[in-house]
Amino acid sequence: MDAVIQMDVDGLIPGWSGQAVNLFDWTKEEAVGQTTHIMIIPDHYREALVGYYGPS
């Protein structure tokens, strides 16, 4: 099964599937409302996304 992570236009996570919990080891409660670049993007790629979405 695939992990499903929803992202809104501001980069915030409104949806986080059970398989996303297994893959990233963050609960749905921990992930929802956070930014994708903090929750799932490796550190070395975050700088580019901060320029796109703004700081977390």
Secondary structure, 3 states (H helix, E strand, C coil): CCCCEECCCCCECCEECHHHHHHHCCCHHHHCCCEHHHHCCCHHHHHHHHHHHCCC
